[in-house]
Amino acid sequence: MEFKNLLLRKADGLGWITINRPDKLNALNHATLVELKNIFEELKNNDEVYSVIITGSGEKAFVAGADIAELNKLNMIEGKKIAEFGQSVFNTIENFEKPVIAAVNGFALGGGCELALACHFRVASENAKFGQPEVNLGIIPGYGGTQRLARLIGSGRAMEMILTGDMIDANEALRIGLVNKVFPASELQAKVFEIAQKINSKGQQAIRLAVKAVKAVDKMNLNEGLDFEAVLFGLCCGTEDFKEGTSAFLEKRKPAFKNK
């Protein structure tokens, strides 16, 4: 499948997705959202891709927001529809069974911040900036920002970011838990590759079930979550990877997982 606004590179068990609209600071227009949905459908059934990294083209922006020229034309009905579509795309990313890492290499504003929030975790370069500045345009975040940001950093901090429209830098994002790690810009790609390769070296049946278990936190109360965890733990115990991993530990050798 060919993509106009995205670059896809598959290598070393990774799917590298690059938002490629550098002249627009990688802003998310409708066509790019459609391509994002399609690319995750393609990667879902690719057995050679164990995890996915999303980043932006160029040195300035991860994704600097939505395409304002498109938004300017919306009425009330169209606005609701475009928000629902954007939410469905980001839900696809959040619920993807393989790990999805955001490598935030610059501005992650509006829809760009929401895209990063939909990923399973985030690493950033030192020059990254995060924000939900939609109120400056007379709108609110519409692709899940009000919900995911509050769940990740708490409602008080999320409320401040959303109501003021202020940007925060990478170090502040790290302090409040918006990102997991911050690296020099020149090292970001190598570091995120290193993290992804560490994940890819594990038994992938367990990795995917772990993703599913952690994502259930927002959907279940504690007792439901514990029951779900026990079910998934049991599924792990029925895999070849479980037998290999435990045997390798007892035999003091490195496991040779077959992801079965």
MARFIKE-796382 format. One record per residue: x, y, z of N, C-alpha, C in turn; residue in three letters. Coordinates in steps of 0.05 Angstrom, whole numbers, plus 32768, in hexadecimal, padded with zeros to 4 digits. Layout:
XYZXYZXYZALA...
% end
This chain:
80117FE88000800080008000801280198000MET800B802C7FEF801B80457FED800E805B7FFEGLU801F806C800A80158082801A8021809C8011PHE801080B18010801980CB8007802580DB801ELYS801A80D98036802280EB804C803180DC8062ASN803680C2805E804480B28072805A80A38064LEU8070809E80748085808C806B80848074807DLEU8087805C807280878044808180A08034807ALEU80AF802E809080C7801E808C80C58006809FARG80C87FEE809480C67FD580A480E27FC880A5LYS80ED7FC680BD81077FBA80C0810C7FB380DDALA811B7F9D80E181237F9580FC810B7F91810FASP80F57F87810480DD7F82811580CE7F9C811BGLY80D57FB2810F80C87FCC811580BA7FD680FDLEU80A47FE4810280967FF480EE809A801180F4GLY80AB801F80E580B0803C80E9809C804C80D9TRP808A805B80E68078806C80D88081808980DBILE8085809780C5808D80B380C6807780C480B9THR806C80D780C9805980EA80BE806980FD80ACILE806280FD80928074810A807F806681218070ASN80618137807F80578150807380688167807EARG8083816680798094817A8086808E81978080PRO8083819C8068807C81B78061806481C28071ASP805581AF807D803E81B7808F804481B080ACLYS805E81AC80B2806681A380CD8057818980D5LEU8052817880C08045815E80C48029815F80CFASN801B817580CA8000817880D47FEE816280C9ALA7FDB815A80DA7FCA814480D37FB1814E80C4LEU7FB1814980AA7F98814E809B7F888134809AASN7F718135808D7F60811E808C7F6D8107807EHIS7F7B810D80687F8880F880587F9D80EA8068ALA7FAC80F880797FC080EC80897FB480DA809ETHR7F9D80E280AA7F8F80D180BD7F8680B780B0LEU7F7C80B980987F7380A180897F8B808F8085VAL7FA2809A807D7FBA808A80787FC3807D8092GLU7FC2808B80A97FCA808080C27FB9806780C9LEU7F9F806A80C57F8D805380CA7F94803B80B9LYS7F998041809F7FA0802C808C7FBB801E8092ASN7FCE802E809B7FE8802380A07FE8801180B8ILE7FD7801780CC7FD6800580E37FC67FEC80DCPHE7FB47FED80CA7FA67FD580C17FBB7FC380B2GLU7FCD7FCF80A37FE17FC080947FF57FB380A8GLU7FFD7FC280BC80117FB780CF80057FA380E3LEU7FEB7FA480E77FDE7F9280F97FE37F7580F2LYS7FE27F6F80D97FE57F5380D080017F4C80C5ASN80147F5E80CA802F7F5980C1803F7F4C80D7ASN80447F3280D480517F2280E9806F7F2980ECASP807A7F3980DA80967F4180DC809A7F5B80ECGLU80847F6880F280857F818102807A7F7C811EVAL808C7F7F813180857F7A814D807D7F93815CTYR80887FAA815580817FC3816180837FD9814DSER80777FF08154807480068141807E8020814FVAL808D8030813F8096804A8148808A805F8136ILE807F807581428074808B8132808580A48138ILE808D80B18123809D80CA8125809580DD810FTHR80A180F5810F809B810980FB80B2810F80E9GLY80AD811880D180C2811E80BE80CE813980C4SER80E9813B80C080F7815480C680FF815780E3GLY810A816E80E9811581728104810481848115GLU80EF8190810A80DF81A3811980C781988127LYS80BA8184811A809F817C8124809C815E8123ALA808F815481378083813981388069813C8127PHE805681498132803E815281248035816C8132VAL8035818281228030819C812E801281A38131ALA8001818F812C7FE4819381307FD48188811AGLY7FBA819081197FA9818981037FAC819D80EDALA7FA1819880D67FA281AA80BF7F8D81BF80C3ASP7F9581D880CB7F8281ED80D27F7281F580BAILE7F7D81F480A27F6E81FC808A7F5681E98086ALA7F5981D0808D7F4281BD808C7F2E81C380A2GLU7F3881C780BA7F2681CC80D17F1581E580CDLEU7F2181F980C17F13821380BE7EF9821180AEASN7EF681FC809E7EDE81F8808D7EC881E9809BLYS7ECC81DF80B37EB981CD80C07EA281DB80CCLEU7E8A81CF80CA7E7381D880DA7E7081C480F1ASN7E5A81C881017E5681B881197E54819A8113MET7E45819280FE7E42817680F87E5C816A80EDILE7E69817980DB7E82816F80D07E98816D80E5GLU7E98818080F87EAB8180810E7EA98167811FGLY7E91815F81257E8C814781357E96812E8126LYS7E91812E810C7E99811680FC7EB7811480F9LYS7EC5812B80F67EE2812A80F37EEF8122810DILE7EE3812C81247EED8124813E7EEA81068142ALA7ED380FB813B7ECE80DF813E7EE080CE812DGLU7EE680D881157EF980C981047F1580C9810FPHE7F1E80E181187F3980E381247F3B80D1813DGLY7F2680D1814D7F2580C081657F2780A2815DGLN7F19809B81477F1A807E813F7F3680768136SER7F44808981297F60808381207F72807F8138VAL7F708092814B7F81809081637F7980798175PHE7F60807281757F57805981847F6580418178ASN7F678040815D7F74802A81507F9180288159THR7F9F803E815C7FBA803F81667FBC80368183ILE7FAB804281947FAB803B81B07FA5801E81B5GLU7F93801281A67F8B7FF781AA7F9B7FE38199ASN7FB07FEC818B7FC17FDB817B7FCE7FC6818DPHE7FCE7FAD81857FD87F9881967FF67F978198GLU80047FA4818680217FA6818780297FC18193LYS80407FC281A180487FDB81AE804C7FF18199PRO8042800981A080448021818E80528037819FVAL8069804081958079805481A3807A806E8193ILE8074808481A08077809E8193809380A98197ALA80A180AF818280BB80BB818380B780D9817CALA80B380E9819080AB8105818C80C481168187VAL80C7811F816F80DF812C816680DC814A8162ASN80C98157816E80C48174816B80A9817B8175GLY809B818E8168808181968171806D817F8170PHE805F817B8186804881688187803181788193ALA802381858181800E8198818A7FF3818F817FLEU7FDE8194818E7FC3818D81857FC18170817EGLY7FBA816B81657FB78150815B7FD18140815EGLY7FE8814E815D80028140816080068136817DGLY7FFE814681907FFF813D81AC7FEB812681B0CYS7FD4812881A47FC0811381A67FCA80F98199GLU7FD880FB81837FE480E381777FF880D68189LEU800980E78196801D80DC81A8800F80CF81C0ALA7FF980DB81CA7FEB80D081E07FDE80B581DALEU7FD780B081C17FCB809781B87FDF808181B7ALA7FF9808781B5800D807381B58010806781D1CYS801C805081D2801E804181EC8032804F81FFHIS8047805B81F58057806D82058067807F81F2PHE8074809381FF808080A981EF809C80AE81F8ARG80AF80B181E580C980BC81EB80CC80D581DAVAL80DD80E881E380DE810281D680FB810B81D4ALA8100811C81C08119812A81BE8118814381D0SER8130814D81D68131816481E88123817D81DDGLU8120817E81C38113819681B780F5819281B3ASN80EA817C81BD80CD817781BA80BD818B81CAALA80A5819281C0809281A381CE8077819681CCLYS8068819781E2804E818B81E38039819F81EAPHE8021819D81DE800B81AF81E67FF181A881D9GLY7FDC81B181E57FC181AF81DA7FB681CC81D7GLN7FBE81DA81C27FB781F681BF7F9D81FC81B1PRO7F8B81E881B07F7281EB81A17F61820381A9GLU7F62820A81C47F51822081CD7F59823A81BFVAL7F72823C81B67F7A825481A87F6B8257818DASN7F5F824181847F508241816A7F3282418170LEU7F2A824281897F0E8241818F7F028225818FGLY7F13821081917F0981F581927F1781E781AAILE7F1081CD81AE7F1D81BD81C27F2B81A581B4ILE7F3D819781C27F48817F81B67F31816C81AEPRO7F34816081967F1E8150818C7F2581338185GLY7F3F812D81877F48811281807F5081028198TYR7F44810881AF7F4980F981C77F5A810781DCGLY7F62812081D67F75812E81E87F6A81338204GLY7F50813A82057F45814082207F4481278231THR7F41811082257F3E80F782347F5980EA823AGLN7F6A80E782267F8480D9822A7F9780EA823AARG7F98810482367FAB811582457FA481148263LEU7F8B811682697F82811682857F8880FB8292ALA7F8580E582847F8B80CB828E7FA880C78293ARG7FB980D482827FD680D082847FE380E18299LEU7FDC80FB829A7FEA810D82AC7FD9811882C2ILE7FBF811082C37FAD811A82D87F9C813182CDGLY7F84813482D87F71814882CD7F7B816482D2SER7F88816A82E97F91818582EE7FA5818F82DAGLY7FBA817F82D57FCE818782C27FC3818882A6ARG7FB28175829F7FA6817582857F94818D8281ALA7F85819482957F7381AB82947F8481C4828FMET7F9A81C7829D7FAB81DF82997FB681E0827CGLU7FC081CA82727FCB81CA82577FB581D18242MET7F9E81C582467F8881C982327F7C81E48234ILE7F7881EF824C7F6B8209824F7F7D82208249LEU7F97821E824E7FA9823382477FB38232822BTHR7FB4821982207FBF821582057FDE82178205GLY7FEA8218821D8007821B821F801682028216ASP802E8206820B803F81F08205805181EA821DMET805A81D1821F806E81C98232808581BC8224ILE809D81BE822F80B481B3822280B88195822AASP80CC8189821F80D0816C822380D681658240ALA80E58176824E80EC8170826980D48172827CASN80C28185827680AA81878286809781708280GLU80968168826680868150825F80908137826DALA80AA8135827080B6811E827F80AE8120829CLEU80B0813882A880AA813B82C4808E813382CBARG807B813A82BA805F813582C08055811A82B5ILE8066810B82A8805F80F0829F805380EF8284GLY805581048275804A8104825A805C80F48247LEU807680F4824C808980E4823D809980D28250VAL80A480BD824680B380AA825680D180B18258ASN80DC80BA824280F880C1824180FD80D8822ELYS811380E78233811B80FD8222813880F9821AVAL813E80FC8200815980F881F58161811081E4PHE817B811481E18184812881CD8178812281B2PRO8172813681A3816581328189817581208177ALA81908122817881A18112816781A080F4816ESER819780EE8187819780D28190817B80C58190GLU816680D5818A814B80CB818E814580B1817ELEU814B80B1816481458099815481548081815EGLN816D80848165817D806D816E817280638189ALA816A8075819A8161806D81B58146806081B3LYS8134806A81A3811A805D81A0811C80428193VAL812F80408180813580268174813E80128189PHE8150801B819A815A800A81B08144800081C2GLU8132801281C9811B800B81DB81097FF681CDILE81037FFC81B380F17FEA81A480FE7FCE81A1ALA81187FCE819C81267FB4819981267FA481B3GLN81287FB281C981267FA481E3810B7F9781E6LYS80F67FA581DE80DA7F9B81DF80D87F8381CCILE80E37F8681B480E07F7281A080EF7F5881A7ASN81027F5A81B981127F4281C181037F3081D4SER80EC7F3981DE80DC7F2981F180C97F1781E2LYS80BC7F0581F080A77EF581E4808F7F0681DCGLY80897F0781C280757F1A81B980587F1381C1GLN80537EFA81C780387EF381D280347F0281ECGLN80497F0181FD80477F0F821780467F2D8214ALA80557F38820180557F5581FC80397F5E81F5ILE802C7F5081E280127F5981D87FFD7F5681EEARG7FFF7F4181FE7FEB7F3E82147FF07F52822ALEU80097F5A822E80107F6F824180047F8A8239ALA80077F90821F7FFB7FA882147FDC7FA88219VAL7FD07F9282147FB37F9082177FAB7F938235LYS7FBB7F8782477FB57F8982637FB77FA6826EALA7FCD7FB382667FD17FCE82707FBC7FE18265VAL7FB57FDE824B7FA17FEF823F7F857FEC824CLYS7F817FD582597F677FD082667F627FE1827FALA7F787FEE82897F767FFE82A17F608013829FVAL7F5E802082887F4B803682847F2F802C827FASP7F2C8012827C7F11800782757F057FF6828BLYS7F147FEF829F7F0B7FDC82B47F117FE782CFMET7F017FDF82E37F097FE482FE7F1E7FD08307ASN7F297FD3831F7F407FC383277F397FA58327LEU7F237F9D83327F1C7F8183337F197F758317ASN7F0C7F8483057F097F7B82E97F247F7982DCGLU7F357F8D82E17F507F8C82D67F607F7582DFGLY7F5E7F6E82F97F6D7F5783047F637F3D82F8LEU7F497F3B82F47F3E7F2382E77F487F2082CBASP7F487F3782BD7F517F3782A17F6F7F3082A0PHE7F7F7F3B82B27F9B7F3482B37FA07F1782B7GLU7F907F0A82C97F937EED82CF7F8D7EDD82B6ALA7F787EE582A77F727ED7828E7F897ED9827AVAL7F947EF182777FAA7EF582647FC37EE6826DLEU7FC87EE682887FDF7ED782937FDC7EB9828CPHE7FC37EAF828F7FBE7E9382887FC47E8E826BGLY7FBC7EA082597FC17E9D823C7FDF7E9C8237LEU7FEF7EAC8245800C7EAC824380177E908249CYS800C7E84825E80167E6A826880117E548254CYS80007E5982407FFA7E45822C800B7E488212GLY801E7E5B8213802E7E6181FB80487E5281FBTHR80547E4F81E3806F7E4381E180837E5681EDGLU807F7E7081EA80917E8481F580947E818213ASP807E7E7C8221807F7E78823E80917E618245PHE808D7E4A8237809E7E33823D80BB7E388237LYS80C07E46822180DC7E4D821A80E87E61822DGLU80D97E75823580E47E89824780EA7E7E8262GLY80D87E6E826D80DD7E63828880F37E4E8287THR80F47E3E827281097E2A826F81247E37826CSER81257E4D825C813F7E5B825881497E678273ALA81367E718283813E7E7C829D814A7E6782AFPHE813D7E5082B081467E3A82C181607E2E82B7LEU81647E2F829D817D7E24829181937E39828EGLU818D7E52829881A17E68829781AB7E6D827BLYS81987E708268819F7E77824D818C7E8C8243ARG81937E98822C81817EAC8220816B7E9F8211LYS81527EA88215813B7E9A8208813B7E9F81EAPRO81317E8C81DB812E7E8E81BE81107E8D81B8ALA81037EA481BC80E67EA681B880DF7EA2819BPHE80C87E94819680BE7E90817B80A47EA08178LYS809C7EAE818C80847EBF818B806B7EAE8186ASN806A7E97819380537E858190804A7E7D81ACLYS
% end
